[in-house]
């Protein structure tokens, strides 16, 4: 039982979920466009990028033919950097001192990305809606408070009148 509780405390699921919620909220509030518009832009960008990547690959093949040794050294250096980065990430994620920074950040990025793609409105429009709702709510609460004060005044006036009648009846 204690071991199960300890595992729950060390779980990265909750920080990841919290990060996702925070990231999604921030993305919805600050989205530059609606999700539909953003997805359309991403499709255009992907189509353009595909052409550019194909061109770069062709140039890369030419360069590789000319400079195989340089490419081999770059790959070797890249592998070395990858291995070092993987070791550092492993220490962060699986080390004795568990850091919740990585799952929170990963969750925030994932949540923000999803929220940006699915946002029904731009962040500015969402913020304006929230302001409008807050003002409406404030006005309604103020109205309820005023009605409550009026009702209290009526009840107190009625109670005072009953007390006066009691005093008059007892005096007679």
N, CA, C and O of each residue as an XYZ file, in Angstrom:
688
protein
N       0.823     -1.191      0.000
C       0.000      0.000      0.000
C       0.872      1.263      0.000
O       0.634      2.194     -0.768
N       1.887      1.277      0.876
C       2.777      2.429      0.931
C       3.551      2.564     -0.376
O       3.775      3.669     -0.868
N       3.954      1.428     -0.925
C       4.707      1.442     -2.173
C       3.842      2.002     -3.304
O       4.324      2.773     -4.134
N       2.573      1.617     -3.335
C       1.648      2.109     -4.356
C       1.450      3.619     -4.216
O       1.414      4.333     -5.218
N       1.325      4.104     -2.996
C       1.171      5.525     -2.739
C       2.430      6.286     -3.151
O       2.346      7.375     -3.718
N       3.597      5.707     -2.862
C       4.867      6.329     -3.228
C       4.989      6.429     -4.746
O       5.472      7.433     -5.268
N       4.546      5.376     -5.462
C       4.605      5.395     -6.919
C       3.688      6.476     -7.477
O       4.025      7.135     -8.460
N       2.516      6.660     -6.841
C       1.598      7.707     -7.291
C       2.226      9.080     -7.111
O       2.093      9.945     -7.978
N       2.909      9.286     -5.987
C       3.542     10.576     -5.731
C       4.623     10.860     -6.767
O       4.828     12.015     -7.140
N       5.314      9.832     -7.234
C       6.401     10.001     -8.197
C       5.919      9.945     -9.644
O       6.723     10.058    -10.568
N       4.625      9.774     -9.845
C       4.081      9.685    -11.199
C       4.223     11.021    -11.918
O       4.043     12.085    -11.326
N       4.547     10.944    -13.193
C       4.667     12.163    -13.988
C       3.343     12.495    -14.679
O       3.251     13.501    -15.381
N       2.335     11.672    -14.490
C       1.053     11.892    -15.156
C       0.398     13.189    -14.695
O      -0.039     13.981    -15.530
N       0.322     13.423    -13.395
C      -0.353     14.621    -12.892
C       0.347     15.901    -13.353
O      -0.327     16.812    -13.835
N       1.673     16.006    -13.224
C       2.315     17.227    -13.739
C       2.098     17.416    -15.239
O       1.943     18.542    -15.712
N       2.090     16.313    -15.979
C       1.859     16.415    -17.421
C       0.449     16.916    -17.706
O       0.253     17.741    -18.598
N      -0.533     16.423    -16.955
C      -1.915     16.873    -17.139
C      -2.071     18.337    -16.747
O      -2.755     19.097    -17.432
N      -1.443     18.729    -15.654
C      -1.505     20.126    -15.225
C      -0.856     21.012    -16.289
O      -1.403     22.051    -16.658
N       0.294     20.600    -16.770
C       0.963     21.354    -17.828
C       0.105     21.456    -19.078
O       0.061     22.509    -19.715
N      -0.583     20.368    -19.438
C      -1.460     20.379    -20.612
C      -2.600     21.367    -20.431
O      -2.918     22.133    -21.341
N      -3.208     21.347    -19.262
C      -4.327     22.259    -19.004
C      -3.871     23.712    -19.052
O      -4.539     24.555    -19.652
N      -2.751     24.004    -18.432
C      -2.235     25.374    -18.428
C      -1.859     25.795    -19.852
O      -2.196     26.895    -20.288
N      -1.171     24.928    -20.558
C      -0.786     25.246    -21.936
C      -1.989     25.451    -22.833
O      -2.003     26.373    -23.649
N      -3.003     24.603    -22.694
C      -4.214     24.744    -23.513
C      -4.924     26.053    -23.194
O      -5.372     26.760    -24.098
N      -5.024     26.371    -21.919
C      -5.677     27.621    -21.533
C      -4.958     28.831    -22.086
O      -5.590     29.745    -22.616
N      -3.657     28.843    -21.966
C      -2.875     29.967    -22.475
C      -2.997     30.057    -24.002
O      -3.106     31.151    -24.557
N      -2.978     28.913    -24.667
C      -3.066     28.911    -26.125
C      -4.412     29.444    -26.591
O      -4.478     30.209    -27.553
N      -5.492     29.045    -25.912
C      -6.814     29.526    -26.308
C      -6.910     31.031    -26.087
O      -7.501     31.746    -26.896
N      -6.331     31.507    -24.997
C      -6.405     32.941    -24.697
C      -5.549     33.788    -25.634
O      -5.868     34.951    -25.883
N      -4.473     33.219    -26.151
C      -3.557     34.002    -26.968
C      -3.436     33.497    -28.406
O      -2.477     33.832    -29.101
N      -4.394     32.703    -28.852
C      -4.362     32.170    -30.224
C      -4.447     33.324    -31.223
O      -5.322     34.183    -31.104
N      -3.542     33.351    -32.211
C      -3.566     34.446    -33.181
C      -4.738     34.333    -34.158
O      -5.191     35.335    -34.711
N      -5.221     33.112    -34.367
C      -6.313     32.863    -35.313
C      -7.149     31.714    -34.761
O      -6.778     31.080    -33.772
N      -8.292     31.452    -35.417
C      -9.087     30.288    -35.029
C      -8.344     29.021    -35.459
O      -7.461     29.072    -36.315
N      -8.705     27.896    -34.866
C      -8.054     26.634    -35.203
C      -8.196     26.286    -36.673
O      -7.261     25.769    -37.286
N      -9.364     26.568    -37.243
C      -9.602     26.262    -38.655
C      -8.641     27.048    -39.545
O      -8.050     26.490    -40.471
N      -8.485     28.346    -39.263
C      -7.572     29.179    -40.047
C      -6.129     28.719    -39.865
O      -5.354     28.674    -40.821
N      -5.781     28.379    -38.632
C      -4.417     27.949    -38.332
C      -4.092     26.639    -39.049
O      -2.991     26.474    -39.574
N      -5.050     25.708    -39.072
C      -4.824     24.440    -39.776
C      -4.633     24.680    -41.269
O      -3.793     24.036    -41.897
N      -5.404     25.601    -41.842
C      -5.267     25.927    -43.264
C      -3.872     26.492    -43.536
O      -3.219     26.113    -44.509
N      -3.424     27.400    -42.668
C      -2.074     27.966    -42.820
C      -1.006     26.882    -42.715
O      -0.028     26.894    -43.463
N      -1.197     25.941    -41.781
C      -0.225     24.862    -41.609
C      -0.160     23.963    -42.850
O       0.917     23.504    -43.230
N      -1.309     23.716    -43.477
C      -1.316     22.897    -44.694
C      -0.525     23.596    -45.805
O       0.262     22.964    -46.508
N      -0.746     24.916    -45.957
C      -0.001     25.673    -46.970
C       1.492     25.643    -46.666
O       2.318     25.449    -47.557
N       1.820     25.836    -45.400
C       3.222     25.827    -44.991
C       3.847     24.459    -45.267
O       4.978     24.378    -45.744
N       3.111     23.384    -44.966
C       3.636     22.037    -45.186
C       3.875     21.783    -46.669
O       4.881     21.179    -47.041
N       2.961     22.238    -47.513
C       3.132     22.045    -48.957
C       4.378     22.784    -49.447
O       5.164     22.233    -50.217
N       4.559     24.030    -49.001
C       5.747     24.796    -49.393
C       7.012     24.163    -48.844
O       8.031     24.097    -49.532
N       6.949     23.699    -47.609
C       8.114     23.103    -46.970
C       8.520     21.818    -47.682
O       9.707     21.526    -47.828
N       7.525     21.052    -48.124
C       7.823     19.800    -48.822
C       8.667     20.068    -50.072
O       9.625     19.348    -50.355
N       8.299     21.104    -50.805
C       9.059     21.455    -52.006
C      10.473     21.902    -51.643
O      11.446     21.523    -52.295
N      10.566     22.707    -50.600
C      11.871     23.203    -50.167
C      12.756     22.056    -49.682
O      13.953     22.019    -49.970
N      12.157     21.121    -48.944
C      12.924     19.987    -48.426
C      13.426     19.120    -49.583
O      14.564     18.651    -49.564
N      12.584     18.914    -50.576
C      13.007     18.118    -51.735
C      14.201     18.784    -52.422
O      15.153     18.114    -52.821
N      14.136     20.093    -52.552
C      15.240     20.838    -53.162
C      16.511     20.708    -52.317
O      17.597     20.469    -52.846
N      16.362     20.865    -51.012
C      17.520     20.766    -50.118
C      18.107     19.362    -50.150
O      19.326     19.202    -50.096
N      17.262     18.348    -50.237
C      17.759     16.960    -50.304
C      18.575     16.764    -51.580
O      19.635     16.139    -51.551
N      18.084     17.296    -52.695
C      18.835     17.178    -53.944
C      20.200     17.851    -53.818
O      21.218     17.290    -54.224
N      20.211     19.055    -53.254
C      21.484     19.746    -53.052
C      22.379     18.979    -52.080
O      23.596     18.908    -52.253
N      21.747     18.405    -51.053
C      22.498     17.635    -50.074
C      23.165     16.416    -50.691
O      24.290     16.066    -50.333
N      22.471     15.776    -51.614
C      23.062     14.620    -52.290
C      24.306     15.042    -53.077
O      25.325     14.352    -53.080
N      24.192     16.186    -53.737
C      25.351     16.699    -54.486
C      26.510     16.989    -53.535
O      27.655     16.621    -53.797
N      26.188     17.660    -52.417
C      27.230     17.992    -51.451
C      27.835     16.734    -50.840
O      29.040     16.668    -50.597
N      26.992     15.741    -50.594
C      27.490     14.505    -50.007
C      28.487     13.837    -50.944
O      29.528     13.337    -50.519
N      28.146     13.839    -52.218
C      29.068     13.253    -53.189
C      30.409     13.974    -53.187
O      31.453     13.348    -53.368
N      30.384     15.282    -52.983
C      31.608     16.073    -53.001
C      32.324     16.058    -51.654
O      33.554     16.092    -51.603
N      31.585     16.010    -50.602
C      32.226     16.135    -49.282
C      31.821     15.046    -48.317
O      31.352     15.336    -47.217
N      31.994     13.806    -48.707
C      31.604     12.666    -47.872
C      32.268     12.662    -46.506
O      31.644     12.287    -45.513
N      33.518     13.071    -46.445
C      34.223     13.069    -45.170
C      33.623     14.083    -44.197
O      33.485     13.809    -43.005
N      33.270     15.253    -44.719
C      32.684     16.294    -43.863
C      31.343     15.808    -43.304
O      31.043     16.000    -42.125
N      30.561     15.191    -44.151
C      29.254     14.687    -43.722
C      29.436     13.585    -42.682
O      28.704     13.537    -41.694
N      30.407     12.700    -42.900
C      30.643     11.610    -41.957
C      31.021     12.165    -40.582
O      30.547     11.674    -39.558
N      31.878     13.192    -40.566
C      32.247     13.813    -39.287
C      31.037     14.483    -38.636
O      30.862     14.398    -37.421
N      30.209     15.142    -39.434
C      29.022     15.809    -38.890
C      28.057     14.786    -38.294
O      27.476     15.020    -37.234
N      27.891     13.659    -38.971
C      27.019     12.604    -38.454
C      27.573     12.053    -37.152
O      26.832     11.839    -36.193
N      28.879     11.823    -37.123
C      29.508     11.303    -35.905
C      29.323     12.276    -34.742
O      29.001     11.863    -33.628
N      29.528     13.563    -35.003
C      29.335     14.577    -33.972
C      27.872     14.626    -33.538
O      27.579     14.746    -32.348
N      26.965     14.533    -34.489
C      25.537     14.520    -34.173
C      25.163     13.343    -33.298
O      24.400     13.490    -32.343
N      25.701     12.168    -33.623
C      25.428     10.982    -32.807
C      25.943     11.164    -31.383
O      25.281     10.793    -30.415
N      27.126     11.737    -31.276
C      27.719     11.966    -29.960
C      26.848     12.931    -29.152
O      26.569     12.686    -27.978
N      26.422     14.024    -29.781
C      25.571     15.006    -29.099
C      24.236     14.379    -28.710
O      23.711     14.648    -27.630
N      23.686     13.544    -29.590
C      22.435     12.865    -29.300
C      22.593     11.969    -28.076
O      21.755     11.982    -27.175
N      23.683     11.184    -28.051
C      23.918     10.291    -26.919
C      24.041     11.075    -25.615
O      23.477     10.681    -24.594
N      24.784     12.193    -25.651
C      24.928     13.021    -24.450
C      23.587     13.604    -24.024
O      23.257     13.626    -22.838
N      22.822     14.074    -24.997
C      21.503     14.633    -24.689
C      20.565     13.581    -24.135
O      19.796     13.849    -23.212
N      20.628     12.373    -24.701
C      19.775     11.283    -24.220
C      20.140     10.914    -22.785
O      19.260     10.642    -21.968
N      21.426     10.906    -22.483
C      21.855     10.615    -21.112
C      21.348     11.682    -20.149
O      20.855     11.358    -19.069
N      21.464     12.932    -20.525
C      20.995     14.021    -19.660
C      19.483     13.948    -19.465
O      18.981     14.149    -18.358
N      18.764     13.661    -20.545
C      17.315     13.535    -20.448
C      16.946     12.356    -19.560
O      16.012     12.439    -18.762
N      17.679     11.265    -19.701
C      17.419     10.094    -18.871
C      17.618     10.422    -17.396
O      16.840      9.974    -16.554
N      18.645     11.194    -17.075
C      18.888     11.599    -15.688
C      17.741     12.480    -15.203
O      17.281     12.330    -14.071
N      17.275     13.399    -16.053
C      16.161     14.267    -15.665
C      14.880     13.477    -15.422
O      14.177     13.694    -14.436
N      14.589     12.554    -16.344
C      13.319     11.834    -16.276
C      13.372     10.663    -15.304
O      12.413     10.434    -14.565
N      14.469      9.922    -15.291
C      14.530      8.687    -14.511
C      15.520      8.737    -13.361
O      15.721      7.734    -12.677
N      16.132      9.874    -13.141
C      17.147      9.976    -12.095
C      16.560      9.805    -10.709
O      15.342      9.741    -10.542
N      17.426      9.731     -9.721
C      16.971      9.567     -8.340
C      16.131     10.755     -7.896
O      15.116     10.594     -7.219
N      16.564     11.945     -8.283
C      15.773     13.129     -7.984
C      14.863     13.365     -9.180
O      15.305     13.860    -10.216
N      13.615     13.016     -9.035
C      12.671     13.140    -10.141
C      12.303     14.606    -10.330
O      11.888     15.282     -9.389
N      12.456     15.067    -11.518
C      12.111     16.439    -11.857
C      10.780     16.434    -12.592
O      10.583     15.680    -13.546
N       9.875     17.282    -12.137
C       8.576     17.379    -12.802
C       8.566     18.482    -13.854
O       7.531     18.753    -14.462
N       9.705     19.113    -14.069
C       9.789     20.183    -15.057
C       9.557     19.633    -16.460
O       8.826     20.232    -17.249
N      10.167     18.509    -16.770
C      10.056     17.939    -18.115
C       8.617     17.541    -18.428
O       8.111     17.927    -19.481
N       7.923     16.775    -17.553
C       6.547     16.415    -17.907
C       5.607     17.620    -17.941
O       4.686     17.664    -18.757
N       5.833     18.595    -17.060
C       4.982     19.787    -17.080
C       5.199     20.552    -18.384
O       4.238     20.966    -19.031
N       6.451     20.735    -18.764
C       6.747     21.451    -20.001
C       6.220     20.699    -21.218
O       5.642     21.300    -22.123
N       6.421     19.383    -21.235
C       5.929     18.586    -22.363
C       4.406     18.645    -22.435
O       3.835     18.777    -23.518
N       3.759     18.547    -21.292
C       2.295     18.643    -21.256
C       1.818     20.006    -21.713
O       0.839     20.114    -22.451
N       2.515     21.054    -21.272
C       2.123     22.416    -21.662
C       2.257     22.599    -23.171
O       1.392     23.202    -23.805
N       3.320     22.087    -23.732
C       3.525     22.215    -25.182
C       2.445     21.436    -25.937
O       1.873     21.935    -26.905
N       2.174     20.213    -25.488
C       1.150     19.407    -26.150
C      -0.222     20.058    -26.023
O      -0.964     20.156    -27.000
N      -0.556     20.502    -24.813
C      -1.853     21.147    -24.605
C      -2.004     22.410    -25.428
O      -3.062     22.661    -26.006
N      -0.945     23.208    -25.482
C      -0.997     24.446    -26.262
C      -1.170     24.142    -27.754
O      -1.950     24.800    -28.443
N      -0.445     23.154    -28.235
C      -0.553     22.796    -29.650
C      -1.951     22.332    -30.014
O      -2.502     22.742    -31.036
N      -2.520     21.481    -29.184
C      -3.873     20.978    -29.443
C      -4.879     22.118    -29.377
O      -5.750     22.238    -30.239
N      -4.758     22.960    -28.345
C      -5.700     24.067    -28.188
C      -5.593     25.049    -29.357
O      -6.610     25.556    -29.830
N      -4.378     25.319    -29.824
C      -4.221     26.230    -30.962
C      -4.904     25.673    -32.210
O      -5.532     26.413    -32.967
N      -4.775     24.377    -32.414
C      -5.359     23.776    -33.607
C      -6.880     23.655    -33.529
O      -7.555     23.608    -34.557
N      -7.413     23.604    -32.317
C      -8.854     23.420    -32.153
C      -9.568     24.681    -31.664
O     -10.772     24.646    -31.408
N      -8.849     25.781    -31.535
C      -9.440     27.015    -31.008
C     -10.591     27.482    -31.901
O     -10.413     27.631    -33.109
N     -11.777     27.715    -31.314
C     -12.915     28.158    -32.127
C     -12.792     29.617    -32.562
O     -13.384     30.025    -33.561
N     -12.023     30.396    -31.807
C     -11.874     31.827    -32.099
C     -10.428     32.218    -31.844
O      -9.639     31.429    -31.325
N     -10.090     33.451    -32.218
C      -8.748     33.950    -31.906
C      -8.681     34.245    -30.412
O      -9.710     34.383    -29.750
N      -7.470     34.340    -29.892
C      -7.292     34.624    -28.466
C      -7.913     35.956    -28.085
O      -8.496     36.081    -27.008
N      -7.798     36.947    -28.948
C      -8.382     38.261    -28.676
C      -9.894     38.148    -28.525
O     -10.474     38.738    -27.614
N     -10.537     37.388    -29.419
C     -11.998     37.223    -29.339
C     -12.391     36.481    -28.057
O     -13.397     36.816    -27.431
N     -11.599     35.472    -27.663
C     -11.890     34.729    -26.434
C     -11.759     35.650    -25.224
O     -12.605     35.629    -24.330
N     -10.699     36.458    -25.197
C     -10.526     37.393    -24.073
C     -11.665     38.398    -24.011
O     -12.131     38.738    -22.923
N     -12.124     38.883    -25.175
C     -13.257     39.815    -25.203
C     -14.519     39.137    -24.682
O     -15.291     39.748    -23.943
N     -14.737     37.872    -25.063
C     -15.889     37.127    -24.550
C     -15.822     36.983    -23.033
O     -16.826     37.142    -22.338
N     -14.634     36.681    -22.531
C     -14.471     36.518    -21.080
C     -14.751     37.840    -20.365
O     -15.406     37.855    -19.322
N     -14.259     38.947    -20.920
C     -14.531     40.263    -20.316
C     -16.025     40.553    -20.314
O     -16.564     41.023    -19.312
N     -16.700     40.275    -21.433
C     -18.141     40.519    -21.536
C     -18.898     39.688    -20.518
O     -19.803     40.193    -19.853
N     -18.540     38.431    -20.392
C     -19.199     37.544    -19.427
C     -18.948     38.037    -18.004
O     -19.853     38.016    -17.170
N     -17.727     38.477    -17.725
C     -17.398     38.981    -16.383
C     -18.220     40.229    -16.061
O     -18.727     40.365    -14.947
N     -18.355     41.134    -17.020
C     -19.144     42.353    -16.792
C     -20.615     41.993    -16.581
O     -21.256     42.523    -15.673
N     -21.155     41.096    -17.412
C     -22.547     40.665    -17.247
C     -22.770     40.034    -15.881
O     -23.764     40.308    -15.210
N     -21.828     39.184    -15.480
C     -21.936     38.517    -14.182
C     -21.868     39.540    -13.054
O     -22.643     39.461    -12.101
N     -20.951     40.500    -13.151
C     -20.844     41.542    -12.134
C     -22.144     42.329    -12.026
O     -22.604     42.626    -10.924
N     -22.741     42.669    -13.178
C     -23.992     43.420    -13.172
C     -25.123     42.609    -12.537
O     -25.913     43.143    -11.759
N     -25.197     41.318    -12.872
C     -26.245     40.466    -12.296
C     -26.064     40.311    -10.794
O     -27.032     40.361    -10.036
N     -24.828     40.124    -10.370
C     -24.567     39.996     -8.933
C     -24.931     41.293     -8.217
O     -25.529     41.267     -7.141
N     -24.573     42.418     -8.812
C     -24.931     43.712     -8.223
C     -26.432     43.873     -8.117
O     -26.928     44.379     -7.111
N     -27.165     43.450     -9.137
C     -28.627     43.523     -9.127
C     -29.200     42.637     -8.018
O     -30.109     43.048     -7.297
N     -28.664     41.424     -7.885
C     -29.126     40.525     -6.822
C     -28.844     41.105     -5.442
O     -29.665     40.984     -4.532
N     -27.694     41.730     -5.290
C     -27.343     42.338     -3.998
C     -28.312     43.482     -3.690
O     -28.790     43.614     -2.563
N     -28.597     44.301     -4.697
C     -29.542     45.405     -4.488
C     -30.928     44.883     -4.117
O     -31.573     45.424     -3.219
N     -31.392     43.833     -4.802
C     -32.697     43.237     -4.467
C     -32.680     42.672     -3.051
O     -33.652     42.799     -2.307
N     -31.554     42.044     -2.689
C     -31.432     41.514     -1.326
C     -31.488     42.613     -0.288
O     -32.126     42.450      0.752
N     -30.829     43.735     -0.553
C     -30.865     44.879      0.381
C     -32.281     45.417      0.511
O     -32.739     45.711      1.615
N     -32.987     45.548     -0.632
C     -34.370     46.035     -0.599
C     -35.261     45.095      0.191
O     -36.076     45.538      0.999
N     -35.106     43.794     -0.040
C     -35.902     42.807      0.685
C     -35.597     42.865      2.176
O     -36.508     42.787      3.000
N     -34.343     42.999      2.522
C     -33.946     43.110      3.933
C     -34.584     44.341      4.569
O     -35.092     44.280      5.689
N     -34.553     45.458      3.843
C     -35.151     46.696      4.361
C     -36.650     46.515      4.579
O     -37.189     46.959      5.593
N     -37.329     45.860      3.623
C     -38.766     45.613      3.761
C     -39.059     44.720      4.963
O     -39.973     44.996      5.741
N     -38.287     43.657      5.110
C     -38.494     42.719      6.215
C     -38.261     43.427      7.545
O     -39.028     43.251      8.491
N     -37.209     44.221      7.614
C     -36.901     44.929      8.860
C     -37.981     45.971      9.174
O     -38.349     46.160     10.334
N     -38.483     46.644      8.135
C     -39.557     47.624      8.338
C     -40.821     46.914      8.818
O     -41.508     47.412      9.710
N     -41.132     45.765      8.243
C     -42.304     44.981      8.665
C     -42.142     44.488     10.086
O     -43.097     44.500     10.863
N     -40.950     44.058     10.430
C     -40.694     43.579     11.790
C     -40.829     44.725     12.787
O     -41.384     44.547     13.871
N     -40.324     45.896     12.421
C     -40.428     47.058     13.309
C     -41.885     47.449     13.491
O     -42.297     47.820     14.590
N     -42.674     47.367     12.414
C     -44.101     47.697     12.510
C     -44.818     46.697     13.406
O     -45.680     47.095     14.190
N     -44.495     45.430     13.318
C     -45.115     44.401     14.183
C     -44.750     44.651     15.642
O     -45.584     44.507     16.536
N     -43.505     45.024     15.870
C     -43.070     45.319     17.242
C     -43.860     46.503     17.808
O     -44.267     46.484     18.969
N     -44.072     47.529     16.983
C     -44.850     48.702     17.425
C     -46.276     48.290     17.765
O     -46.824     48.735     18.773
N     -46.888     47.434     16.924
C     -48.257     46.974     17.187
C     -48.312     46.177     18.480
O     -49.254     46.317     19.260
N     -47.298     45.335     18.712
C     -47.244     44.555     19.962
C     -47.190     45.470     21.164
O     -47.890     45.251     22.153
N     -46.347     46.511     21.078
C     -46.202     47.450     22.183
C     -47.513     48.181     22.453
O     -47.890     48.395     23.605
N     -48.201     48.561     21.383
C     -49.482     49.280     21.538
C     -50.515     48.348     22.154
O     -51.265     48.760     23.040
N     -50.568     47.077     21.693
C     -51.547     46.109     22.229
C     -51.226     45.787     23.683
O     -52.152     45.645     24.482
N     -49.994     45.671     24.048
C     -49.616     45.371     25.436
C     -49.837     46.583     26.325
O     -50.127     46.432     27.512
N     -49.708     47.754     25.784
C     -49.914     48.970     26.576
C     -51.398     49.186     26.830
O     -51.757     49.792     27.840
N     -52.256     48.721     25.964
C     -53.694     48.937     26.118
C     -54.340     47.991     27.052
O     -55.550     48.066     27.268
